[in-house]
Amino acid sequence: MNNPATIRFTSYEKIADTFSNWQIDEAGYRLLEKTQWVVTEKVHGANFCFITDGDVIQSAKRKRLLAEGETFFNHQIVLNKLQDKIQHAFLLVKQTQPDVNYIAIYGELFGGGYPHPDVEADTTVQPIQTGVSYSPTIEFYAFDIAVEYDNHQAVTRHYLDYDQAQSVFQQTDIFHAVPLLVSTWNEACAYPVGFDSTIPALLGLPPLPDQNPAEGIVIKPVTSIALDTNSVCVRPILKKKIAEFAEDKRFYQSQKWPPTQQAFPQNERLTLLKWEIFNLVTENRLHNAISKIGLIDSESASSTSRQLFNLLVADVLEALNANQAEVTKSLTEYEANELRNYLYQETRQLFKGFFNT
């Protein structure tokens, strides 16, 4: 058994919402086209992870491990239900990879509300996210397994191929992402969004009388591949959301997108980036930031609000740099400060409208 204090946690990589973020060359495109891809439903919840050495299990939210006794969307109830299954998953992985030290099972905590007259509500929980109804109880939706080795000199880490992870989830009866389509890159990217969520039926629940559209889809390789980009090597996974869940205003309004990664006159750079920020500071992005830290209670409202503010600002800056990397690099110190102040102003305005209504 490993010491729980030595367990390392690696956040799940942010999933791109457009393949242009990868900035790949012709060889990269050829690799995309000759790879088989799987499409799964994207669940609207809170990113979560269980890490185990086969004995000890630790839980993590989006950015860090949870401390003992810390609660996060009633995760302890989920852990209690899954404990034996998670330990079994480790043993299954160890059968084929005997040197493994830890596995990390990534997924989403979701649910907490299902407004159907024949389904009893769970009054002890609140919905993790709104907009899609999945289950009256809090559940876990697994979608990836990372395997870690530590020989005391170096730590190596890789993800199981989709089929391998699928086999582990099936054998352990861990609820997981199932394929909507397995096909080519072009057909996977063309998969239509806007369908009703498949999750309630998979959980044995009756359909809702009204529409219950899924948040979107995730597209990933069946067999793991790596793409060489201009800066780093990336594991290509793509998400595609319906407009209602977009984190950018331009996805659901008829607005022209400025060209990305293009040279702009000096007097237009700041105007362009402010326009980017205006469209990136959205209520959907705020909802997703809240899902990373948990519900805000009255006792910790002040410190949690500051944490949430900083998290949202960092997320917008990350998206801004992905969309307009060359332009942001060309800013003077004065322009960079003015842009950051504008971001703070837009974020405060969003907070004011969101928390005072």
FIBAKE-659281 format. One record per atom (N, C-alpha, C, CB): x, y, z; residue in one letter. Coordinates in pm, whole numbers, plus 50000, padded with zeros to 5 digits. Glycine has a CB too. Example, Ala and Ser with C-alpha at 12.3 -4.5 7.8 and 13.67 -1.06 7.14 Angstrom:
// residues 2
513194943150780a;512304955050780a;513204967050780a;511314955350905a;512854977550708s;513674989450714s;512905000350787s;514084994050572s;
//
This chain:
// residues 357
500834988050000m;500005000050000m;500875012550000m;499065000150121m;500515022549922n;501245035049916n;500695044850020n;501155041249776n;501545053950064n;501125064250157n;500205074050085n;502355071550217n;498985076650140p;498075085850072p;498695099550047p;496825087450153p;499615103650136a;500225116850120a;501105117749997a;501045120250243a;501525106149944t;502415106249828t;501665105549696t;503385094649836t;500355103949701i;499575103149578i;499585116649507i;498125098549608i;500005116649384r;500015128849304r;498725129549223r;501255129349209r;498295141649198f;497105143449116f;497445152148996f;495955149749197f;497045147748879t;497205155448755t;495825158848702t;498045147448649t;495565171748684s;494265175948632s;494045170448491s;494155191448630s;492805167548461y;492465163148326y;492675174648229y;491005157948319y;493285171648117e;493595182048019e;492325188947969e;494385176147901e;492415201947949k;491275209347896k;490985204647754k;491545224647899k;489725201947726i;489335196747595i;489085208447499i;488075187847607i;489655207647382a;489505218247281a;488085218247226a;490515216347166a;487585230147191d;486275230847128d;486375233346978d;485435241847193d;487605234246928t;487825234846784t;489215229346755t;487675249546730t;489345221646649f;490645215546621f;491665225846574f;490495204646515f;491215238046542s;492175248446503s;493085252146621s;491435261046452s;492635249446744n;493485252046861n;494765243846858n;492715249146990n;494755232446789w;495925223646789w;497035228846697w;495515209646747w;496695237046599q;497685242846507q;498615232146449q;498525253546581q;498005222346385i;498775211046332i;499105213246184i;497995197946350i;500105205746138d;500515206745999d;499815195845916d;502055205445986d;500215194645790e;499575185145700e;499715170745750e;500155186345561e;500865167445807a;501065153945861a;500085151345975a;502525152145909a;499815161646054g;498845160246163g;497455157446112g;498845172646249g;497055164346006y;495735162045948y;495625147945889y;495455172445838y;496695143245829r;496675129545775r;496495119345887r;497975126645698r;497115122046003l;496965113046117l;495515113046167l;497925117146231l;494895124846172l;493485125546212l;492615117146120l;493005140246213l;492875117945991e;492025111445892e;492195096345886e;492295117245757e;493355091345926k;493545076845920k;493265069946055k;494965073645875k;492865077946156t;492555072646289t;491065070146302t;493045082246399t;490685059746376q;489285057246405q;488885065146530q;489015041946425q;487695070946527w;487245079846633w;485945074946695w;487055093946579w;485745078446823v;484515074846892v;483845087746941v;484795065147012v;482525088046928v;481715099346974v;480915094747096v;480775104746861v;480995102447205t;480205099547324t;479455112047368t;481115094347439t;478455110147452e;477715121747502e;478545129347604e;476375117347563e;478545142647595k;479185150947696k;478165154047806k;479735164147634k;478525150847928v;477625152848041v;477915166348107v;477775141348143v;476865173548141h;476945186748202h;477015184948353h;475725195748162h;478245184548406g;478405182048549g;479625188948603g;478475167348577g;480305182248698a;481515187448760a;482635177348739a;481305190348912a;483725181748678n;484855172848653n;485355166848784n;485985180248582n;485585153548784f;485955146748907f;486865134948876f;484695142048983f;487605130648979c;488565119848959c;488705111549085c;489935125548917c;488805098449068f;489145089249176f;490515083449147f;488065077949192f;491425084249243i;492785079149227i;492995068049329i;493845090549245i;493555056749285t;493725045649377t;494985037549345t;492515036549373t;495525031549450d;496615021949436d;496105007749458d;497745025149534d;494765006249453g;494144993349477g;493684991749619g;495074982449441g;494125000649706d;493745000049847d;493145013549888d;494964996549937d;493995023549897v;493545037049930v;492915043549807v;494735045649982v;491815050749828i;491175058349721i;491135072949763i;489725052949689i;491615081749678q;491495096049703q;490685102549591q;492895102649714q;490015113349628s;489125120249535s;489705133849500s;487715121749594s;489405138349379a;489915151349335a;488855158449252a;491225149749253a;488755171549272k;487925179649182k;488805184549068k;487255191549257k;488375194348996r;489045198148871r;490525201348888r;488355209948811r;490875208348995k;492235213549007k;493075207149117k;492175227949031k;492455200149213r;493255195149325r;492565183649396r;493545206449425r;493385176649478l;492855166149564l;491955172249671l;494005157949628l;490945164949712l;490095169349823l;490725165049955l;488665163649809l;490685173850053a;491195170650186a;490235161150257a;491415183450270a;490755154050354e;489915144950432e;488795152850499e;490745137350537e;487565148350484g;486425155150542g;485835166150455g;486815160950671g;486535169950349e;486025180250259e;484905174550172e;487165185950170e;483875182150152t;482755177550070t;482725185149939t;481415179350145t;482275178349837f;482185184349704f;481005177749632f;483535182549623f;479885184749628f;478665179549564f;478325165249611f;478845179649411f;478395163049742n;478045149849799n;478855138349739n;476565147149778n;480125141149707h;480925130849642h;481135118549729h;482265136549603h;481085120149862q;481335108949951q;480305097949934q;481355113550095q;479065101949905i;478005092049881i;478345083849757i;476625098949864i;478835090549654v;479215083649530v;480405074449557v;479565093849419v;481395079449631l;482555071249662l;482165058649738l;483565079349744l;481275060049834n;480835048349910n;480225037649820n;479825052450017n;479485042049718k;478865032549625k;479885026149533k;477795039549542k;480945033749499l;481885029149397l;483175023149452l;482225040449307l;483375023549581q;484675019849638q;485155006149590q;484595019849789q;484334995949604d;484744982449563d;484994981749412d;483664972049602d;484214988949335k;484354988749189k;485664995549146k;483154995649122k;486025006449214i;487265013549182i;488475004749214i;487345026849260i;488434998049328q;489534989049365q;489624977249268q;489344983849509q;488474972349224h;488454961549125h;489054966348992h;486994956449103h;488754978848956a;489304984448832a;490824984448836a;488774998848809a;491394988048952f;492854987848965f;493394973848942f;493274993049104f;492764963849000l;493234950048986l;493174945548840l;492414940549074l;492144949648769l;492024946048628l;493154952348545l;490664950448572l;493454964948572v;494544971548500v;495864964748534v;494604986748536v;496044961048660k;497304954948703k;497544941348638k;497314953548855k;496474934548596q;496634921648528q;497424923048398q;495264915548500q;497214933848327t;497894935948199t;499084945448212t;496924941448097t;499144953148322q;500244962648343q;500714961148488q;499784977448312q;501464950648515p;501794946948654p;502614957248731p;502534934148654p;503284966448663d;504114976348731d;503354989148769d;505294979948643d;502074989348745v;501295001348772v;501295004448922v;499854999848721v;501415017448955n;501335021849095n;499965027649129n;502415032249124n;499445035549036y;498145041849057y;497345041848927y;498315056249110y;496045042348943i;495205045948829i;494355057848870i;494315033848782i;494025066148774a;493135077548796a;491945075948703a;493875091248771a;490765075048760i;489535073748681i;488895087548674i;488555063248744i;488875093148554y;488325106548532y;486885105648484y;489175114448431y;486095115448526g;484705115748482g;484025128348529g;483955103448532g;482705127548539e;481895138848584e;480945134348694e;481105144948466e;480875142348801l;479755141148894l;478585148548830l;480115147149038l;477415142548835f;476275148848767f;474985144848837f;476225144748617f;473895151148797g;472585147748849g;472165156748964g;472575133348895g;471185151949040g;470655159549152g;469265165049127g;471575170749185g;468685161749012g;467325166248983g;466765159448860g;467295181348965g;465555154148871y;464905147848755y;463395149848769y;465265132448745y;462865160548707p;461465164448727p;460475155648651p;461285178848685p;460335143448695h;459375134248635h;458375130048743h;460085121748573h;457075130048711p;456075127048815p;456205113148877p;454685128548757p;456785103848805d;456905090148857d;458255087248921d;456645080348746d;459135097548930v;460475095648987v;460565103549116v;461595099948887v;460865096649225e;460945103249355e;462185112149362e;460985092749468e;461985124349410a;463095133849421a;463955130449543a;462565148249432a;465235133749534d;466145132449647d;466295146249708d;467545126449604d;465635148449821t;465605161849882t;466905165449953t;464455162849980t;467845156049960t;469105158650031t;470175164749939t;469645145750092t;469895165749810v;470895170749716v;470325182049632v;471405159449626v;471225189549570q;470865199849473q;471485196149339q;471345213849520q;470875200549228p;471475197649097p;472885203449087p;470585203248983p;473815195549033i;475175200349014i;475205210948905i;476115188748978i;474475208648798q;474335218348692q;472865218448649q;475275215148570q;472425229048589t;471065229848537t;471115230148385t;470315242248593t;469975227748324g;469905228148178g;469665214548116g;471175233948122g;470185203948181v;469915190248139v;469575182348265v;471145183848063v;468525174348259s;468125166148373s;468565151748348s;466575166848397s;469275146248447y;469835132848430y;469305122648532y;471335133448441y;469255126848659s;468985117248765s;468605124848892s;470205108048790s;467705119148976p;467395125849103p;468545125149202p;466155119649164p;469475115949182t;470605114149272t;471895118749206t;470725099449315t;472935120649286i;474255124049234i;474935111249187i;475135131449341i;475435111349064e;476065099449004e;477435103348947e;475165093348892e;478185093248905f;479495095348844f;479505089148705f;480635089148933f;480005096648608y;480055092748467y;481515091948426y;479265102748375y;482065079948421a;483495078048391a;483745078948242a;483985064448446a;484885085048204f;485195085748061f;486665083248027f;484795099048007f;487535081748126d;488955079648095d;489675073548214d;489635092948055d;490735066148184i;491605060448289i;493055063448255i;491375045048302i;493735069848349a;495175072148336a;495905062248426a;495555086848373a;497045057448378v;497855047648449v;499195054148480v;498045034448366v;499655052548605e;500895059148647e;501875049048706e;500605070148749e;503155050648668y;504235042248719y;505265051248787y;504885033848604y;505835046548896d;506855054148967d;507965044649008d;506245061549091d;509135046048945n;510265037448979n;511275044549069n;510965032648852n;510805055549135h;511605063649228h;512655072149157h;512285054549329h;512775070849027q;513675079548950q;512895088348854q;514695071048873q;511825082748802a;510985090448710a;509555085048716a;511545089748564a;508625093948693v;507205090248689v;506745090448545v;506345099848778v;506135079748501t;505555079248366t;504065077548378t;506185067848281t;503365082648278r;501915082948285r;501335082048145r;501415095748357r;500295074048128h;499615073647999h;498155069948021h;500305063547902h;497345072647919y;495925069047923y;495705055647854y;495065080147858y;494755048047907l;494345035947837l;493645039747708l;493435027247926l;493775031247607d;492965032947486d;491485032147523d;493335022247378d;490635038147441y;489205038447470y;488645024447493y;488445045247357y;488975014947406d;488445001347420d;488914994747549d;488854992747301d;490154997547590q;490674991947714q;489924997547835q;492184994747727q;489735010547837a;488995016747947a;487555011947949a;489045032047935a;486955010847830q;485585005947819q;485454992047879q;485145005847672q;486424983447854s;486404969847907s;486464969948060s;487574961647850s;487324978448116v;487434979448262v;486114984348322v;488574988948302v;485524994448262f;484264999848313f;483154989348305f;483865012448236f;483104981948198q;482074971748182q;482234960548284q;482104966048041q;483464956248305q;483704945148398q;483464949048544q;485114940048382q;483614961748575t;483424966348712t;482044972748735t;484504976348749t;481264974048629d;479944980148636d;480014994748685d;479044972048729d;481035001948639i;481115016348664i;480405023448549i;482615021148677i;479445031948582f;478705039148479f;479665047748398f;477595047948542f;479555047148265h;480595053148182h;480045057748048h;481735043248160h;480895065147976a;480545070147843a;480515058647743a;481535081047798a;479395056947676v;479255046347576v;479245052847437v;477945037947599v;479635045347335p;479755051447202p;478395054547138p;480535042347110p;478295066547084l;477175070246998l;477515067046853l;476815085247014l;478825067446823l;479315064746688l;480785061146696l;479085076946594l;481205051446617v;482625048546596v;482845049146445v;483045034346656v;483685058746401s;483815060746258s;485075069046228s;482555067746200s;485075074946109t;486195083146064t;486165096746131t;486175084645912t;487275104046117w;487385117546170w;486285126546115w;488755123346138w;486085126545985n;485095135445925n;483675132145969n;485185134845773n;483365119345977e;482015115446020e;481805118346168e;481765100545992e;482825116446248a;482705119646390a;482465134546411a;483965115246466a;483225142846338c;483055157346351c;481685162046301c;484155164546275c;481105154446211a;479805158146154a;478635153046238a;479685152746012a;478925145946346y;477835140346427y;476965151746480y;478395131746546y;475665151146460p;474805162446497p;474575163246647p;473465161346426p;474615175246701v;474225177546840v;472765182046842v;475155188146908v;472205183446962g;470815187446974g;469895175747005g;470365194146847g;470435163647015f;469635151847050f;469315151947199f;470375138847011f;468235145147238d;467925143847380d;468975135247449d;466515137947400d;469265138547574s;470275131147648s;469915116347656s;470435136947790s;470935108147638t;470755093547646t;470955088347789t;471725086547552t;471415096947879i;471805092648013i;470635087448096i;472465104148085i;469485094448103p;468405089248186p;467995074948150p;467195098348175p;467895072048022a;467515058447981a;468565048348024a;467315057847829a;469855052048014l;470925043048056l;470855040248206l;472295048848020l;470285049748281l;470125048048426l;468775041648460l;470255061548496l;468005037948358g;466735031348382g;465585040548418g;466885021448489g;465715053348383l;464675063148416l;463735065348297l;465315076448459l;462485068648324p;461535071348214p;461875084748149p;460065071448266p;461525086448022p;461815099247955p;460975110548011p;461595098047804p;461515122548005l;460775134348047l;459735138047941l;461725146148074l;458635144247983p;457615148047884p;458095158947788p;456365152947955p;459025167347832d;459545178047747d;460915174347694d;459615191447825d;461425182247602q;462755179747548q;463815180947658q;463065189547434q;464855172947644n;465945172747743n;467265171547667n;465755160847846n;467625182247593p;468785181247502p;470105179047575p;468885193647418p;470925170347520a;472265167947575a;473115180347560a;472945155847505a;474095181947649e;475005193347641e;475775193247511e;475965193447760e;476145181547465g;476925180447343g;477585166947332g;477965191447337g;478705166547259i;479425153947237i;480915155947263i;479185148647093i;481595144747283v;483055144447290v;483545134847183v;483565140047433v;484585138947112i;485165130947003i;486595127747041i;485095138546865i;486935114847045k;488295111047085k;488745098947004k;488365107947236k;490045096646993p;490535085046919p;490215072046992p;492055086146895p;489885061646917v;489675048446977v;491015043347031v;489065038446874v;492055044646952t;493415041346995t;494185054247014t;494125031946891t;494825055847128s;495475068447162s;496515072747058s;496135067347298s;496495085447023i;497495091246934i;497965104346996i;496925093546791i;499085109346948a;499605122246992a;499895130746870a;500885120547081a;499545143446878l;499785152746768l;500895162346805l;498495160446733l;501835164146715d;502885174146734d;502355187546685d;504185170246658d;502275197146777t;501805210546742t;502995220046739t;500725215546842t;502685232946724n;503755242846719n;504525243746850n;503195256446684n;503875240046961s;504525242047091s;504655229247172s;503755252147171s;503615220847175v;503625208947259v;503025197147183v;502855211447392v;503145185547244c;502515173547191c;501175171847262c;503425160847209c;500085170747189v;498765170347250v;498055157147223v;497905181947200v;497225153347315r;496325141947299r;495015147547243r;496095134047436r;494685144847118p;493565151847055p;492195146647100p;493675150746905p;491485155047173i;490105152547212i;489335165347186i;489975147947363i;488155164147130l;487375175747088l;485995175247153l;487255176246934l;485495186847193k;484115187547243k;483295196447150k;484075193047388k;482025193347144k;481115200747056k;479805202447131k;480895193346917k;479485214947169k;478315217547252k;477195223947170k;478685226547370k;475975222447221i;474875229947162i;475025244547205i;473495224247205i;474395253547131a;474605267947152a;474245272147295a;473765275947053a;473235265747353e;472785269747487e;473865267947594e;471565261847525e;474835259547566f;475885256847665f;477245262547624f;476015241947689f;477265270347519a;478535276047472a;479095285847575a;478345283147337a;480415286347584e;481095295647674e;481525308247601e;482305288947739e;481045309847479d;481395321447397d;480105326747337d;482445317747286d;479805339647356k;478555345547309k;478355343547158k;478505360347341k;479445342547083r;479335341846937r;478785328446890r;480685344246874r;478755318446979f;478205305646939f;476685305946928f;478635294947036f;476065315246999y;474595315446995y;474035329146959y;474045311247129y;474885337846903q;474425350446849q;475015352146710q;474805362346942q;474295359146624s;474765360946487s;475795372246483s;473585363946391s;477025368846523q;478095378546525q;479285373246446q;478515381846670q;479965382146381k;481115378246301k;482315375546392k;481455389146198k;483015364646364w;484235361346437w;485425367846367w;484425345846446w;486285374546443p;487495380046380p;488455368846347p;488185390346472p;489305370546246p;490295360246213p;491215357746333p;491115364346090p;491645345246351t;492545341746461t;493975341046411t;492135328546525t;494895343146506q;496335341946480q;496755350046356q;496715327146460q;496275362546346q;496585370946230q;497165384146277q;495315373346144q;498035389946198a;498645402646234a;497605413846223a;499865405746144a;497545422646325f;496615433746325f;497395446746345f;495535432046434f;496905457646286p;497555470546310p;497585473446460p;496815481946235p;498625480646503q;498805483046646q;497585489646709q;500025491646669q;496955498946638n;495835506046697n;494555497546703n;495565518646618n;494565485646644e;493385476946647e;493535465146741e;493095471946508e;494755462746789r;494995450746869r;494145450446996r;496465449846907r;494145461447068l;493435461947195l;491925460847173l;493765474947268l;491415467247069t;489995466347038t;489595451947007t;489645475446919t;490425445046929l;490155430946897l;490105422447024l;491215425446802l;491085423947112l;491155415547231l;490055418847331l;492515417047298l;489665431247339k;488525434847426k;487245428447372k;488345450247435k;487115428147241w;485945421547180w;485965406547212w;485935423947026w;487135400447206e;487265386347243e;486825384247388e;488725381647224e;487315392647478i;486975391247619i;485485393147642i;487775401347704i;484905403147577f;483465405447591f;482675392847558f;483015416947500f;483095385647456n;482375373647414n;482715361347498n;482675370847270n;483845361647568l;484265350147648l;483765350647792l;485765349247648l;483425362347841v;482905363647978v;481395361047973v;483215377848040v;481015348647999t;479625344447984t;479135337448110t;479465335147863t;477825336948124e;477225329948238e;477505314948232e;475705332348241e;477535309248113n;477875294948102n;479285292148153n;477735290247956n;480215300948120r;481585299148170r;481625300548322r;482535309548104r;480815309448376l;480725310948522l;480145298348585l;479855323248558l;479075292948527h;478505280348579h;479565269348582h;477295275848491h;480345268448476n;481375258048470n;482485260448571n;481955257248329n;482785273148598a;483775276148703a;483245272048840a;484125291148702a;481965274648866i;481365270548993i;481455255449010i;479895275149002i;481275248048900s;481325233348909s;482705228248946s;480895227248776s;483725236648931k;485085232448964k;485415234349112k;486085240248881k;484655243049181i;484965245649322i;483875241049417i;485225260349343i;482665238349365g;481575233849450g;480625245149484g;482125227749577g;479555241549554l;478535251349590l;479095261749686l;477315244449652l;478625274049672i;479075285049759i;478125286149877i;479135298549680i;478635283749999d;477795284950118d;478065298250186d;478025273150216d;477185301850282s;477275314950346s;478535316550430s;476065317350432s;479045305650488e;480205306450576e;481475309950500e;480385293350650e;481595304950378s;482835307350303s;482605315950179s;483455293950261s;481495323450179a;481105330850059a;482175340550013a;479805338450084a;482795347850108s;483775358050069s;485005351850003s;484195366250192s;485625342050070s;486835336050013s;486525328049888s;487505326950117s;485385321249885t;485025313249768t;484725322249649t;483825304349798t;484115333849673s;483825343249564s;485115348349502s;482985354949615s;486115351149585r;487405355549532r;488055344349450r;488355359849646r;487965332149501q;488525320649429q;487815318949295q;488395307749513q;486495320449296l;485705319049174l;486055329949074l;484205319249206l;486195342249123f;486565353449036f;487905350648967f;486635366749118f;488895346549045n;490225343848989n;490195332148892n;491225341049101n;489385322048923l;489275310348835l;488665314348701l;488435299448901l;487625322648705l;486985326948581l;487925335548498l;485685334648612l;488635344748563v;489595353248493v;490655344748426v;490245363348589v;491195334848498a;492235326148442a;491705318148324a;492775316648550a;490455313648333d;489875305748224d;489685314248099d;488535299748268d;489245326648116v;489075335748002v;490435338747938v;488395348948047v;491445341248021l;492785343947967l;493335332047890l;493745347748079l;493065319947940e;493515307947870e;492845306947733e;493215295447953e;491535309447728a;490815309047601a;491285320247508a;489305310247624a;491535331947565l;492005343347485l;493365340247421l;492105356047573l;494255334347499n;495585331047447n;495505320047341n;496505326647560n;494545310947357a;494385300447257a;493855306247126a;493425289447308a;492945316047136n;492345321947016n;493235332146947n;491035328447052n;493975339747027q;494745351046972q;496145351647034q;494005364446997q;496865340547026a;498175339647093a;499145350247042a;498775325847072a;499255351746910e;500235361146855e;499895375546888e;500325359346704e;498615378646889v;498205392446920v;498495395747065v;496715394546889v;498185386547157t;498425389247298t;499915390747328t;497825378047384t;500745383147256k;502195384047278k;502755397647234k;502915372747201k;502065404247142s;502585416747086s;502185428947166s;502105418246945s;501405427247274l;500935438647352l;502075445147430l;499825434247448l;501995458347442t;502905465347532t;502435463147676t;502975480647499t;503275466647772e;502895465047913e;501665473547945e;504075469048006e;501605485547891y;500455494247914y;499175487847858y;500685508047849y;499265482447736e;498095476147674e;497655463847751e;498395472447529e;498625455947798a;498305443847874a;497575447348003a;499585435947907a;498015458048071n;497345462448194n;495945467548166n;498165473348264n;495795474948057e;494465479948020e;493525468347987e;494565489647900e;494055458147918l;493235446547882l;492805438848006l;494005437247787l;493745436948100r;493405429848223r;492355437548304r;494665427548309r;492465450748310n;491465458848380n;490095457448315n;491895473548384n;490095456848182y;488825454948111y;488225441248145y;489025456347958y;489065431048152l;488595417648189l;488005417748330l;489735407348180l;488695424348425y;488185425348561y;486825432248561y;489175432948651y;486695442948484q;485445450448478q;484295441748426q;485625462848390q;484545434448318e;483505425848261e;483135414548357e;483975419948126e;484145409048427t;483885398148521t;483075403148640t;485205391848569t;483415414848693r;482635420648804r;481195423048762r;483275433748852r;481005427848640q;479655430448592q;478855417448582q;479705437548455q;479505406848535l;478835393848528l;478485388948667l;479735383448456l;479395390048762f;479145385748900f;477975393448960f;480405387748987f;477965406448937k;476905414848993k;475535410648943k;477155429548959k;475445408148812g;474165403948755g;473765389948797g;474215404848606g;474745381148814f;474455367148845f;474075365248991f;475665358548812f;474815371349084f;474615368749226f;473605378049291f;475925369849299f;473195388649222n;472225397849280n;470825396149223n;472675412049258n;470615385149147t;469295382749091t;468625371149163t;469375379748941t;
//
